[in-house]
């Protein structure tokens, strides 16, 4: 409604009247307040215009009942139902109303006021520039102060109500807001301190006290009272005092059982003597003084653990300082040897025992201490690395026990040598990144000129890749000059928990940019997509892209589950990819586009394939694809390889600049800046946290990276379990699901606390995310493995009841929960869902994981395991092509095992046929020459029309390659006729492609060899039409390739180019290397025939690409190359290829092309003057063609004569 208010002073009138609801105000009074410099008639005229606009806005549909006016007066009557005014929530009468009773007041505060209080924190008319007089300005100042007073009073009462309701996290947020608004209010600061101590955040309470003390001293010259100071001495509350105990079905987490990084010190006293007990007591007291948990002495060993409690930091340094104090105090009177080790342990509290520390570190310290000489300290490598900047560390020769690392002697009385310690390097988001930014800007300029770019920022976790990419995106968006269109920046965020969901980043981006919630109908999703894209595309383009929007809308459908809860395939991958490519191209035509794909290392295989295919189609689009990824992640690419830009650590100077940039008030000394940069190992995230910690005065030492995130999470105190469970959900967290998992916790309030501590950030409605993956990893790692598994299992159980959850997400949780049978089931469902949508790489990965679990844990019977292995083999066949060794290995093994069954069932016979079909597809690429033998086996096993179709295809295929054209045609003709009687699903049962299409590809070429040119062209056209109808890109590539081969044999150059160019484009677009190479060869052959190419290099490269994709196709590839070389007049080179091709044809039984190879060799020999040998080759070709019945080839021979 406020958007319809035309005049700035209309808001001023509305504010003034809202503060006096129902009271009549004279027009002259209002005019004088707002236009004091004008004459009264002019001021009243202006007021009338403003009131007319307000009346239209407020009174529409309310019969003039809201804003009422006559010739002299005006009043506002907003009852909260017809028109609500936010100032009504800060009406001073609210205070009086709340005084009627605590229960009624609490109910109103928690139910009505709390959801709105975050919207009431701004100033009245904030950001509105008004040309008014001093009287209105004075009124505005008084009103603002009064409203703020009411707001703080309500906020204080809300805090009490939240605390009475047991909602300590929410109460802490409210108390923090009151203390921040009134920094001199000691009662408010004390309330915040008490709540923070109750929640276990002693450090936060200390910070609140320090802020109060600083404000009082600076403005009043006073200090906080003793009572306020004593709040810091109160014991920290346990988790149960803040979060109600969970039900037995909910795993208990928190301080009772938590993974922590600790340092353990073992003091071994050399001998028993009279003063040993006092010495042990003194050592215990000194250790406790440095924050250690000290355990009872057993024998002559005293064990102390540093870092188990959240209140203490820098465990290794404190351990060394404690050891230094012990050695100094004992002064050699009582010889003691000290061993130290560090590592992750499970820390747990029980009622009967204060602490249990379970892990390798205590045992290692106990074994190290006897190795140290009296008065010396030996430490593990983990400890030495953390303390080497503070103490002199010396590595000892040899390993301290078999398989263990080197030990180090730590001289706790000496400082490290100059230059000793860690390198002082750091990184920052935009500090010291001039080189990287220069490269990105150069690439961006090229993209804006129609030279599309594909750039990958590569670096270690936390190095600043994301912030560099986003910082550059901000610059790119604002870099348009003159009349140039501003850049469109699109962000596809990848997330760990969605890496098993095909195209998850695309789904997320479309839903976010077009505001699609997931519960809309198909037509509503299409409309939202069009509306979202209308910001960047004109109406005509939106109409043209209507089919693409329909395709993308189907991608965003909530997952539909059938009887076995497997998503129903409603989307072909090729169609979807085409829609995405067309949309990106359309956007890049109107303005330069920067597509940022963040955290590619967490993407699904489908997303990587989509990006690589789109980059392979780069032509003249005004687009730059910018990805961030980790070094270990590989990336497939087709046509265009990404530009890899490594993001290195910053140098020392830039690191200090980044630390200084966090220090807005220049409070840090150069020495402190150096210490911060030295302890962060070059990670910007850590620099920010470390600098903030030092500025807050939380510790006199800078913490090592390993403990930093642990300490940051400890700030949550009793609310840390919420962050831990959120980490189980993933980097991005559905807050509604989290609330269901932790019904006793005030989840939304706790997440606000986490956000205030810079641990998490909001991510839209009902979602938040960890600020960095390393924070999420630290929270997850702090859970013991048993708790991790329990929570994953509970999450899986909840998600299983949700209709829209993708099977890959469920599989991941069942897997992490070690619920192996369920995990195997859901990984298989995820594989089938991915394969149904043609995401073969994702399907292969899902089936592989199911197979690993099923094999390791024995959760499937033999038949189910065979079916799973065949599913994996089929996915590998579709993903990797006919030559997939994974597919062939699984198919052959399953066939042999099933074939060995003495009395197979019908299900066994079906599995055997499926397996043998898979063996047939990959046999030739594995060096086997028994294609006809395997095809005959299929013929003998075939039962039913779909199996007979597979047998006809196999025999027609193998007999054709063997040059037995007439026999091959009989099977091809039978199969072609049979295929028309079967539905598409049956034609796909034993092949990754439609056999009706594939069989016609072979049949067309075979008909040419048999002299039926007309029939060959007709069958080829039928196959192409069937492939287009089925919308299967791979099948279309297949039949186009065979049609091009048939046209090449006919010497129809234009026909070859027509089919080859389309096949080449499809092969490149959809990542089919075999068809890229094959059709590239055919096109180059046609160019050679037309005299358009003179360099044999491209021909040879295309042949190599085909050979790599299909090992059994070397004879065919060399035959085509030789034909092109002959046309180029390179007869010597051609003859070498022909001889190799003849050898390959003999080895692989590719006799179909031997006659033409002999004829080509004769032409080469004739060109070299070897007429006799040439004639012999020509006669041999004719004899072989006659024996094969190759009438088409014989006709060409006759024409040559």
N, C-alpha and C positions, 0 to 999 in steps of 0.2 A: 504494500500500500504506500509506503513512504516514497517509492520510486516515482509515484504519480504527482508528488508535491513539486510544483514548478519553481517556487521561489525559496531562496535560502531563508529569508525572514519568515516564511511560512512555518519552518521548524521552530523559530523563536516564539511565534505566536502560540503554536501548539504546546511548547514547553511551558510557557507562562500560564496558559489556561489549564493545563494538566495539574499544575501545582495548586490550583484553586478550583477543584472540580465542583460543578454545580453552582458556582458563584457568577453573578452577572458583572461584567467589567465594562466600563465606559469605553466607547470607541476612541474618544479623544485621549484617554489615558494610555491606551495601547499605541496609538499613533505617535504620541509625544515620546514614549519610551524608545520606539524603534526608528523614528525619523526626526530626531530633535532639531536637526539643522534646517528642516523644511518648514515652510509656512503651514499652519494647520490645515487649510483646504487641500494642499498638495499631499500632505502626510495622510489625510483621511482617504484621498483617492488611491494612494498606494495600498493602504490597509484594505480598502474595498476589493482591490484586485486579488490580494493575498487571500482574503476571506472567501471570495468566490471560488478560487481554486481549492481551498481546504473543504469547502462545503461540498463540492462535486466529489472529492475523494472520500470524505467521511460519511456523508449522508446517503450515498448511493445504496438503495435497497433498504434504507432505514427511515424513510418518510421524513427526513429532516430532523430526526430526533437526537442526533449526536451533537452536531455543532449548530447551536441556535443563535439567532441574531435578530435584532430589529434595527431601527434607524439610529438608536443611541447606544445599544449595548450588544454584548456578545458573551456567550457562555458555552462551556463544554460539559456534556452529560455522557460520560463513558461508563457504562455499567459493567464492563468486563466481559459481557456476553456478545453484544453486537459489535463493539469495538473495544479492544484491550489496549491499555497504555502501560508500557513497562514501568513508568515512574510510580504506578499504583502500588507496586511491590515495596516501594520505599516510603510509603505514606507513614508519617510519624504515628498515626493512630494504630499502626500494627503493634507497636510496643505495648500500648494500652490493652489491645485485644489479647496479646500473649500473656498478660498478667493475670488473666482470669483463672488459669489452672495449668500446672506443669504438664499433665498428660495431653490436654487439648493442644497446648502450645507445641509440645514435641511432635505431635502428629502433624500439625500444620507445617512446622519447620522441615521435617524430614520428607513429607509427601509433596508439599507445594513449593516451599521456598528453595530447598536444596537443588532441585533440578534446574532452577533458573538463576541461582545466585552467581554463577560464572558469567552470565550475560550482564550483570549489574555492576561490574567493577569499573567501568569507564566513567568519564566525567560527562555531566550534562552538556549537550551540544558540542561535544569534543570534536575537534577538527573542522569546525564550521567557522569561517571567517565572516564577521558581521561588521558593517559600518553603523555602529550604534553609539549612543551617548554614554556618559559616565553613570547615569542613573541605572540604565539597564545592566551595565557591566557590574555595578555594585550589587544589584539584585541577583545576577547570575553567580557571583562569588559567594554570597550568603547562602543561596540555594544549594550550590554544590557542597558547601561545608555541611549544611544540614543533612543533605542526602547521604554524604559519606558517614556522618555520625550515626544515622539510622542504620546504614548498611553494616557498619562495624558492630553495632549493638545486636543486630540480628545474626551476624556471623558468629559473635561470641555465644549467643544462645544456641545457635545451631551446633557449635562445637560441643557444648554441654549435652545437648540432646543426642548427638552422635556417640559421645562417650557413654552416656547412660544406656544407649542401645547396644553397646559392645562393639561399635564400629570404629575401632581405634585408628585405622588408616585414614578414614574420612575425617575423623576428629583432628588428626595431625595436619591434614591439608588445611582445614579451616583455621586451626591455631596458627599455622605458619602464615596464612594470609593476614590474620589480625596483627600478628607481631610485625610483619613487613610493613603494614599500613601505619602502625603506631610504634616506631622503634623505641620510644621512651617509656612505653607501658611495661613496667616490670611485671605486673600480674600476667599480662599476655605472654611475655617471654617465659615466665615461670611455668605457665600452663603448657606451652610448647615443649619446654625441657622435660617436664614430668611425663608427657605423652611419649616423647622420644625415648626416654629411659625405659618406660613401660614396654615399648616396642623393641628394645634391645639395641638402640642406636645411640651409644654413649658419645660417639664422635659428633653426631648431629646435635646432641644436647650441649656439648662443649662449644660448638660453633654458635648456637643460639645464645649461650651465655656471653661469649666473646663479643658478639654483635651488640648485645644490650650494654655490656660494660663500655665498649667503645663509644656508643651513642651518648650514654650518661656522662662520661668523662669529657667528651668533646663539647657538649652543649650545656651541661649543668655542673660540671666539675665534681660529680658524685660517683659513688660506686654502688653496685647492686648490694642488696641486703645479705646478711649472713644466711637467712633462710633460703634465699634463692641459690646462693653458692652451694649450700648443703644438698640441694637436689642432685648435684653431680655425684655425691657419695652414695646415693641409693643403689641397691643391687639391680642389675639388669633383669628384666622380666623374661620368663621362659616363653616359648612359642604358644603354649596352651593358654596363657593369660590373654592372648590377643586373638588367636584363631581357635575356635572351638574344636575340641577333639573330634577327629573324623570318625565316621562309623566304621565297624570292622571291615567293611568291603573297600574302604579307601586306604591305600598305603599311607603309613605315617612317615613324614619326612620332616626335616628341620634339624636342629642341633642334636636330636636324639640319634640320628644316623646320617652322616654327611661325609662326602669325600673332600679332603682338604690337603693342601700342600704344607708340610711341616718340616721343621728341622729337629732332629733328635740328638741329644748329647748324652753320652754314657761316660761317667766318671768312675774309673776303676782305681781303688785305693790299694797301694802296693802291699801293705802288711798290716796285720792286726797289732794295735798297740793301745796303750791306755788312753791317749787323747784322741782316738779315732772317732768316738761317738760325738764329742763336741765339734770335731772338724766336719763330720757329716752334717750335723745340724747347721753349722755355719754355711756350708755349701748349699744346703737346701734353701736357707733363707736368702742367700745371694741370688740363686737361680730364680726364686719366686719374685725377687725384686725387679728382675728383667722380664717378667711376664711369663715365666715358664709354668707349665703343669709339672709338678714334681711328684714322682711315684715313690712308694715305700721301697726302702733299701732291701735288696735280696743278696745275701753273701757280702761281697765287697763292692758291688756296683750300685751307683746312683744314676737313675735315668730321669732326664728332664726333656719335656717336649715343648717346643716353641711354635706357635702358629695355630694351635688347635682352637683357641678362643678368638672370636671375632673382634674383641676389643684391642687386640695387639697386632702389630704389623712388623714387617722386615725381620722375619724369623731368623734367618741365618746370621745377620749382623748382630741381632740381640743375643743369639746363642754364643757368638764369639766374645762379645762384651761381657756376658755372664761368666764365661770360662776365664777371661782375663781377670775378672774380679776375684774368682775363686783362687786362681794361682797366686795372685798378689796377696790375698788374705792369708793363705796357708804358708806362704813364704818358704816353701821347701821343707817345713817341719814335718808335714805329712805328705809323702810322695803320692802323686796321683797322675794317672795317664788318662787322656781324654780322647774319645773317638766321636766323630760327628758324621751324620748322614742326613740326606733330605730326600723327600719324595712324597708321592700321594699315599694317603692312608685313609681308612674309614674311622672317623671320630664319632663315638656314640656315648650318650649319657644314659645311665640307669639309676633307679632310685637307690639301690644298694651300693653301687660303685660310681663315683663321680664321673670317671672317664674311662673308656676303653679306646685304645689306639691300635688298630689292626692294619698291618702292612709290612713291607720289607724294611722300611727305614729304621725302626727300633732294633730289629735283629742285626742289620748291618752295622749300626753304631756299637752294639754290644760286641760284635766280632772285631771291629776296628780298634777299640780301646786297648786290648792287650798288646797290640802291635806297636803302640806308641811308647816311647821312653818316658820315664817319670818326669813330670814337668812339661811335657810336650803334648801337642794336639795334632792328631791326624784326621783328615776329612776326606769324604768322597768328592768326586769331581763336581757333583751338583752343588755342594756347599762351597767348594773352592771358587766356582764361577761366580757365585753371588757375593762373595766377600773380598775378592781380589782387589777391588778398588779401595778397600779400607784397611786391609792387613797384608803383610808380606806373605806370599804364597809360593811354595816351592814344590814342584812335582818330584816324586820319588821314582827311582828306576824300577821297572818291572810292574807286574800286576799283583795286587794283594791276595788274590786267589783266582783259581782257574775260571776264566770266563768273565771276570770282573774288571772294572776300569782301574786306571792308575790312582794311587792314593796321593794326597798332597799334605805337606807339613805346613800348618798355619802358625805363623809367629804372631800371637795376639798382642804382643808388646811392641811390635814394629809396624810402621806405616809402609805402604808399597813403595817400590823404587819409582823414580821419575819415569814417566812414559809407560809404566806398567798398568795393565787393566784393559778394560774394554775400549774399543774404538769409539770416539765421540762423534757419532753420525746420527742423523735424524732425518725424518722426512716430514713434509707438511703438504696440505692440500694445494695451496697455490703459492707457496713460498719456495723459491729456488727451482721453479718449474718452467723457466723461460725456454729451455731447449724443447721440452715436450710440447709446450703451447705453440711454439713457432712451427713445429712440424704439423700440429693439428690445424693451425690457421692456414698453412700453405695447402694442405689437403682440402680444407674447406673452400678455399678460393677456387681450386680446380673443380670441385663439385658444383659450385655456383656457376661455373662456366660450361657445364654440361659434360664434365669428365667425372663420372661417379667414382666414389672412393669407398674402400673397405679397410678399416683400421682397427687394430686390436691393441688395447692397452694391457700390458702383461706385467704382473708383479706379485710379490708375496702377500699373504693376508695382512690387511691393515696398513699397507704401504701408501694408500691414498688414491687408488685407482678410481674409485667411485666419485670421490670429491673432485678429482681432476677432470673426470668426464663431465660431471654436472657443472663444474665451474666453467669449463669451456662451452658447455651448452648455453649457459647464461650469456656468455660473450657472443656466441653465434646468433642468439635470438635478437640481440640488440645491435648487431653490426651492420644492418641494412643501411645503405646510403641513398640519398636522393629519393627517387621514385621507385627504387627497388622494393620488391615485396619482402616483408619481414620473414625470417626463417620460421619454419614449423619444426618444433622439437618434439619428438615422440619418444617416450621412454617405455621400454619393455623390461620390467624387473623380473629376474629369475630368482627362485626361492628353493631352498634345500628340500622343504617338505613337498614341493610340487615337481621334483625332477622326474617322477614317474608318471606325470600327467602330460600327455602329448599336447604341445603348443600352449602350455600353461602361461608363458609370458604374453603371448598374443591374446589369449582369452582375458587375462587380467587387464591388459591395456584397453581392449575394446570395451570391456565392462566399465572401466574407470572413465574413459574419455566420453563415452556415450551414455553413462549413468544407467547401466543395465543391472538390475538387482538379481536376476536369475529366476524370478517367478513370473515373468511376463509371458504372454502368448507369443507364438511365432510372428504374427503380424505386428505385435507391439514391439518386439525386438527389432524387426526390420525398420519400423518407424523411428525408433530411438537411434538406430545406426545412421539413418539418413539425416535425422536432425543433428546428431553429433558431427557428422561430416559436412553439414551445410555451412559450418563456420569457415571451411577452407575450400569448398567446391561450389561452382555455380549450379543453378537448377538443371541445365541441360546435361551436365556431367553426372549429376545425381540420378537423373532418369536413365542415362546410359548404363550406370553401374547397378541398376536395380537387381539383375540376376546375381551379382557378386554380393550384394547386401543380403539376399535370401540365403546364399551359401554360408556367409559368415554368421547369420542369425542361427542357422542350424548348429554351427560349432558351439554356440552359447546355450544350447538347450540344456536344461537340467538332465542329468544322466537318467535314462530310463532303464529299468531293470526287468528282465524277463523272469521266467520261472526259476532259473538258477542264479538270478541276480547278476547276470552278465549284461553290460550295456549293449543295447541294440545298435548296430552300425547304421548311421543315417548320413554318412558323409564320406565321399571318396577323397582321398588325400590329394590327388592331382587336381580335382576341381577346386578344392580348398586353397591349394597353393596358387592356382591361377587367379583366384579371387583376391588373394593377398597381393600378388604381384601387380594385378591391374589397379588395385586401390593405391598402392604405393606409387606406381607410375603416374596415376592421375594426380595425386597430391604433389608429386615432384614436378609436374608440368605447370602448376599454378604458382609455386613458390619453392625456394630451396628447402629441402627436408633433411634434418639431422635425426637419424634413428639411433638412439642410445640403447644398447642391449646390455644391461648391468648384471654382473656376476654370471657370465656365461657358463662358468664351471658348474653351476647348479641347474643348468637347463636340461631339458629332455632331448633325446636324440632327434625328435621331429623338428624342434626349433633350430637345431644346428643344421639339419638337412635343408630346411626352408631358407635359412640365411645363405648357405653355400650355393644353393641353386639360384637364388635371386642375384647373388653377386656374379654367378656365371652368365647371367643375362644382361649384365651392365652394357649399356650402349651409349646413350646421351642423356640419361636421367640426371636431374639436378638433385642428387642425393648423396649423402655420406652416411654409411653405417659404421657406428663407433661402438665397439664392444670392450668390456672389461673382463679379464679372466686371469686365472692363475697359471704359472709356468707349466705345470704338469698336464694341462688340458690341451689335447690335440684338437684339430678342427679340419673336417673334410672340406674340400673346395673344388669347385667345378668351373673351369674357364678363367677365373680370377682368384689369385691368392691374396689373402689379406696382408696388409702392411703391419708387421709386428713392431710395436713401440714399447720397449721395456721401460718400466718405471723404477729407477734405482733409488737408493737412499740419498738423502741430501748430504752435502758436505757440512763441516762443522759450523761454518758461518751461517748457512741457511737454517740449520737446526736451531741455533740460538735465536735467530730471527723469529722462527715459529713460536718458540717458547715465550719470547718477549711479546709477541702479538697477542698472547692470551692475557698478558699483564697490562690491563688498560690504565692502571694508576701508577705504573712504574715502581712497584713495591719490591721487586726482586733485585738482588745484587748480582753483579756479573758472576760471582762464584756460585750462587744458587742456580743461575741459568746454565752454567757449565755442568753442574752436578745433575740437573734434570736431563740435559741432552746426553750425558754419559750413561745414564741408566735406562734409556728407552730403546736401545737397539734400532733406532731409525724408524719407528712406527708412529705416525701422526696421532693415532688414537691414544696411544700411551702418553705422548707429550701433553696432549690436552688434559688428560686425567692427572698426570703428575703435577703439571703446573697448577691446576686448580687445587690439588691437595696442599701444595706448599703455600699457596695464597690463603687457603683457609686455615693454615697453621695446624694441620692435623698431625704432623710428624716432623721431627727434626731431620729425618733421613729421607732420601728419595728411594722408593721401593723398586726392586727388580720387577721385570715384566711378569714373571710367573706368579707373583703374589699380588700384583696390582689389581687384576680383575677380581680375584678372590676378595680383596679388601673392599673393592667398590660394591660388590654384591652384599658384603657384610653390612653395608650401610642400611640395607633394608631391614636388618634386625629380624624381628619375629615375622615379617612379611616375606622373607626370603623364599619360603616354600612356594609362594605364588609364582615367583620368577622361575623357580626350578621346574614347576609343572608346565609353565608357559614354554620353557625351553624344550620340553618333551614334545610339545605341539609343533615346534619349528621356529624358524626365523620370524615368520609372520604368524600372528596369533589371532585366532577367532575368539574374541573376548566372551561371546555368548557360550561357546563350548567350554572355555576356561571356567566360567561361572558355574556351569553344570558339573564340572569336575570337582570344584571346590565350593560347594554350596554354603559352607560355614564362613567362608572368607568374603570380605567386602571387596570383590575383585576390581571393580572399576576404580575405587578409591586407592587401592594398593598400586594399581598401574599408574595412577596419577603421581603417587609418591615416587615410583620408579622413574617416571618421566622427569620429575623435578631433580632427580639425582643423575640425570643424563644417561640412564641405562636403557630407556625405551623411548620410542616416539609414536605418536598417533599415526594411523594409516587408514583413515577413513572411518565410515560407520562400522561399529562393532568390530574393529580390528586395530591392532597395534603391532609393532615390530621392535625387535632388539636393535639398538642403535648401531651395533656392529656385530658381525657374525662371531667374532671372538668373544664378545660378551655372552652371546647365547651359548657358545661352546663351553665357556667357563661355568655358566649356570648348570648346564646339562652334566658336565663332568663332576660337579659337586655332589651329584646323587650317586649313591652306591649302585652297583649294577643290578642288584635285586630290586631296588626301588625304581630304577629306569624301566625294567621289564614290567613291573606291576603297573606303572602308569601307562606304558604303551598298550598293555593289554586292556586297561580300563578305557583308554581312548578308542581303541579298535571296537570295543563292545558298544560304545556310544555311537560311533560313526556308522556301525553296521546297520543301525536302525534308521539312519538318515537316507532318504531316497536319492539325494543328489550327489553322493560321495563317489568319487572315481575309484575303481578297484585297485589301482596302483598305490593310492594313498593308504587304503586299508591294508594291503599286502605289506607295505613298509612298516606299519605299526605292529601287525601280527609277527612279522619277522623280528623286529626289535624286542618284542615281548617273549621271544623264544617259544611261541605257540606254533610249533612247526606244522602240524596238519592244516591249521587254518591258513598259515602263511603260504603253503604250497597251493592250496585251493585258490587263494586270491591272486597269487602271482600268475597262475594259469589263466584266470579270468582277465587279469590285466593284459596278458599276452594275446589272448583271443580278441579282446576289445581293440588293442592296437593294430593287430593284423587285419581285423575287419575294416579298419579305416586306412589300411595300407601304410601304417607306420612300422615297417618291418624291422628297422633297427631297434626301436623300443620293444617290439614284440620279442625279438631275439634275446634281448637282455632280460626281459621278464621271465621267459621260459627257461633261460639258462639259470636264473636264480632259483626258480622252482625245482629244476633238475638237481642243482647242488644240494638243496635242502632235502629233497626226497631221497637222494642217494646217501647222504650223510646220516640222516635220522631214520631212514627206513619207514617212512609214513605211507608209502603206496604199495599196493600189491603189484605183481609182475605185469598184469595187463594194463593197469593204470600208468605204470612207469613206462611201458613201451609207448603208450599213447602220448605221454608227455615228451618222450624223446623224439617221436615223429613230429610233434608240433614244433619243437625246437628246430628240427631239421628243415621243416617247411619254411619257418621264418628265416632261417639262415639262407635257404635257397632264394627266397624272394629278395632278401637284403643284399646278399653277396653275389648272386648270379649262379648260373649253371655250374660254375667251377668251384663252388664253395666246399672247402675241405671239411668244415664242420658238418654241413648237411650230409655229405657223402658218408662220413664216418658213422653218423648216427643211423642213417638209413641202412647201411650195410650191416652194422652190428645187430640192429633190431631184426632184420630179415633172417640173419643166420640163427639168432636165438629162437625166433618163432618157428623157423623151418625145422629146427631140431626137435620140436614137440612131436611126440609119437602119435597122439590122437588129438589134433587141433580142433577147437570149437569153431563155430561160424565166426565169432568175434576174432579168434586167432587168424582165421583165413583172411578176414578183412584187413587186419593189421599187416599180414604178410604181403598182401597186394599193395597196400599203401607204401610199405617199406621198399618193396622191389621197384615201384614206380619212382621213388626217390633215388634209388641206386641208378636207375636208367638215366635220369636227368644229369647226374654228375659223373657217370663212369668215364666218359671220353676225356674229361678234363683231368681225371686222375690217372691217365695213361693206360686205361683199359680199352681193348679193341674188340670187346665182345658185345657190342650194342645189339647185333642181330640175335645173339644167343639170349640176352636178357629180355629182348622184345618177344622172342618165342616163349620164354618162361611166362611172361605176362599173358600171352595169348592162351597158354595152357591153364593159367589160374583164373582167367577172367570169368566172372559169373555175373550176368546182368548187363544191361546196355551201357551204363557209365564205365564199367571196367572194360567192356569190349571196345568202347571208344578210345580208351587209353591204349589198349593193345594195338588197335589199328593205327593210331598216331605213331606209336613207337616203331612198328614194323614199316610203315610208310616212310618214316624219317630215316631209319637206319638203312633200309634197302635203297633209298634214294642216294644217300652218301656213298653207298657201295657201288653205285652205277647200275643197279638192277631196276631200271626205270619202269618197265612194264609191270613187274611184280609189285613195285612200290605203289603204282597208280591204282591197282586193285584195292589195296588196303586204304589208300587215301580217299578213293571214291566211296568206299563203304563207310568210312569214318565221317566224311562230309555229309552223307545222307543221314547217318545215324544222329549226328550232332543236331540236326534240325528238329529231331523228335524229343530232345532232352531239354529241360529247363537250364538256365544259366548256372544255377548252383551245382547241378550234376556235372556239367561240362568243366567245372572248376575243381571238382572233388579231388582229383589226382594230379593237379597241376596248379601252379601259381597263376596261370593265364587261361583264357577261354580256349579250349582245344578246337572249337569250331573255327576260330580265327587262325590258330597256328597251323592246323592241318591244311587249310586253304593256301597258306603261304607256301608250304612245300609243294602242294599240288600244282599251283600256278607255274612254278619254275620247272617242275617235272613235265608238265604238258608242253612247255617249249622244247625241252630236250626230245620229246616224242613227236615234235613237228606240228603241234596244234597251237599255232600262235593265237588264233581267235579264242579258243578255250582258255588258254593261259591268261589272257587279258581279262576275260570275263570272271574267272575264278579269283584273280587278284583283286578285282573291284569288289566282288562279293565279300572277300575277307576284310578289306578296308572298311566297307560299310558296316559289317558286323562289329568291328573293333570300335568304330565311332559310336555306334549305338550302345555298346557296353560301357563306354567312357573309361576304358582301361588304357592308360598311356603306354604301358609296357607292351601289351598285346598289339597296339597300333604301331609302335616302333618295330615290332617283330615283323608284321605283315608288310609294312612299308619297305623294310630292308629286303625282304624276299621279292617284293614287286620290283624294287630297283635292280636286284640281281637278274631277274627275268628280263627286264628291259635292257640291261647291259648285254645279256646274251643275244638279244634281238638287235643289238646295235642301235637302239632307240635312245639317242643321247638326251633329247629333251625330256623323255619319260623318266630316264634315270635321274636327271637333275630335279625334276618335280618331286619324285618320291624321296630321294636322298636328302634334299634340303629340309623337307618336313620332318623326316626321321632324325636328321642331325639336330634340328631345333628342339624336338621333343626330348631326345637323348640328353642334350645339354641341360635343358630346363628341369628335367626330372632326375638327373644324375644316373643315367644308364651308360656306363663307359663302353660296354660292348657295342651298343647301337650308335654311340658317338663315333667310335672308331670305324665301324663298318660303313655307316653312311658317309662319314668323312672321306673314306676311300672311294666310295662310289662317286661322290661329287667331284673329287679330284680327277678320277678317271674321265668323267664327262668333260671337265675343264681341259684336260689334256687332248681329248678328241676335238674340242672346239678351238684348240690353240691358245687357250687363256692362261696356261701355266707352262713355265719352262724350267722351274727349279724342282728337282725331285725330292728336296728336303721335306716339304709338307706331306708328300705321299708316304715317305718312309716313317714319319712320326705317327701318322694315322694308323699305319700298319702295326706299329709297335703297341699303340694303345689298344687295338683290337686283340693283339696276341696276349697282352697282359690280362685282358678281361676274359678271354676264352682260349685256354691253352690248346684245345683241340682244333682251333680254327686257323692254325698257322698256314696250312696248305692253301686255304681260301684266301687269306690275307696276301700271301706271296703271289698267288695267281692274279689277283686284282692289281697289285703293284707292278708285276711284270707286264700286264697289259698296258698300263699307263706308261711305263718306261719304253715299251716298244713304240707307242704312239709318239713319244718325245724323241725317238731316234737313238736312245741310249741302249743299243743292242747288247753291248758287252755286259753292262750292269743287269739288263733284263735277263740275259741267259743265265747269269749266276743265280738270280732269284728263281728262275724256272727249274734249275737243277735241284735247288733246295726244296722247292715246292713239290717236285716229283718224288723226292725222298720222303717228305712229310706225308704225301698222299698215300704212299706205300705203307708207311708206318701206322697211319691212322685209318687206313682203308677208305680214304676219300677218293674213290675211283671215278666219281662223277665228273671230275674236272681234268682227269689225266689226258683225255683225247685232245682237249683244247690246249693244255699245256704243251703237248707234243707238237701241235700245230704252231703255237707261238715260238717254240724253240726252233722249228724249221724256218720260220721267217727270220729269226735272228741269225741263224747260220747262213741263210741265203744272203743276208745283208753283209755278212763277213766274207762272202765269196766261196763258202763251202757248199756248193750246189748239190753234190752227191749226198752228203750227210743230211742236208736239208730235205732232199727228196725222200730219204729213208724215214725221216721223222714225220713227214707229211703222210706217207703211206701207212706208217704205224698208227697215226691218228685216225685215218680213215678205217683201217681194219678194226680198231678198238670201238669206234663209233658204230660200225655195223654190228659188231658183237653185242653192244649194249642196246641196240635199237634206237640210237640217238639220231632220229631223223632230222631234227632241227639243226644239229651240228653238221650232218651230212649235206644238208641243203646249203649251208654256208661254205662248205668245202667245194661244192659244185660251183657256187657263184665265184669263188676265188679262181677256179680253173678257167 
